[in-house]
């Protein structure tokens, strides 16, 4: 399964965590799930940190893209 | 020549009929003057403008329809019907509703607009607002309090949201066109997670533009999910109703945008911890099992093999312990290789099978030996009994005798006895030697 969205990743992490908590899990399955889980954690963290609290002022819209400049009004 | 002469009553009744039939359910605007309550509790005042005056009566049971305190000099709009009082010969308007002038009409119009919008379904289309928006366009005044509130909260929370301010003017003559243009242009953007329409607190008049049907429709037509954040908690505008989500204030909107994100970061950390802890536990269990199996020492070769695997597991455990969880995930191919080897050879599985087989074998062997011993014991008893009962001595005791030749060889038949030879007859307590005569 190819995880594309943040929500999908979260849902999958939920499943993996539950499975890892069960007693009957075999080592090979656990290792695979652990690896997959850590990849998802990284994916989610990255997604969340992609945006960086920037505040921009829109100066125009061109070809579907926002043109912007630094929003000058200072925040102390 | 006859002239029609009316009585006072007749003419006044005629005027009354004409007045009341023609001026029923009308709106009249003017200024309040000569306000007074009668002893019976009805309210009387005059509605005046520059050149005329109109008497007003509000009956006691209608006073509750007035939602504000009437004062002389106030400009109001009255809804009611004209009525002529025969005895006094005066006409008045009997008021059903009184509203503040301007606002009165505006509220009335707004109510009608709300009905219309609701009927068209503009209030009921609520799209899902993304819980973790990354890119948010805020339509607001770049110099207003709203933008400041939003920026402050988002900066403080550090939640990783990029804010794009679409600058508009939110009051004055240019406001409407400026906001409509913003909506049109935003619809040309390929991707944004959210559009927020924000305006800080202000008077009713200040916020009134957000009741404009064109602006509300324009906001409704924005192709991205929308949040309205206009004025204070108590202010509801048409834009609030068509938005996918209404925030009580611009600050509340900023909280909404960042809240789930802050929680999510926590959540992700929690998942990471759970993964690590469980993996650690599973590794520990596996290691314990391997150690246990190695103690059984089926063979030195397997023992050494397990020892190696334990080293691998120790290795991995150390890496997890030193909390390079991330590294493990990213640089996992190395570890994965080790694991693949372990799993492919799967000593635990093999050992389990071997152990099981051995146990089975042991059980079978034990069972067999036991059975053999049991049988042996039984046979021995029988033999011993037989041996006992077959002992010739015992037979002799019962009154039998045994005859042998001189060498002690038993004579089983008369034919074996030869004439003139010696025979020996054995009793249980002795024997007699005799000579055969015939």
Interface residues (C-beta under 8 A of the other chain):
Chain A: X6 X10 X13 X16 X17 X20 X21 X25 X27 X28 X30 X31 X34 X35 X37 X38 X39 X40 X41 X42 X44 X45 X47 X48 X49 X50 X51 X52 X53 X54 X55 X56 X57 X58 X61 X64 X65 X66 X68 X71 X73 X75
Chain B: X132 X134 X135 X137 X142 X143 X147 X148 X151 X152 X154 X155 X158 X159 X160 X161 X162 X163 X164 X165 X166 X167 X185 X186 X188 X189 X190 X191 X192 X261 X264 X265 X267 X268 X271 X272 X274 X275 X278 X279 X282 X283 X286 X325 X326 X328 X329 X330 X332 X336 X339 X342 X343 X346 X348
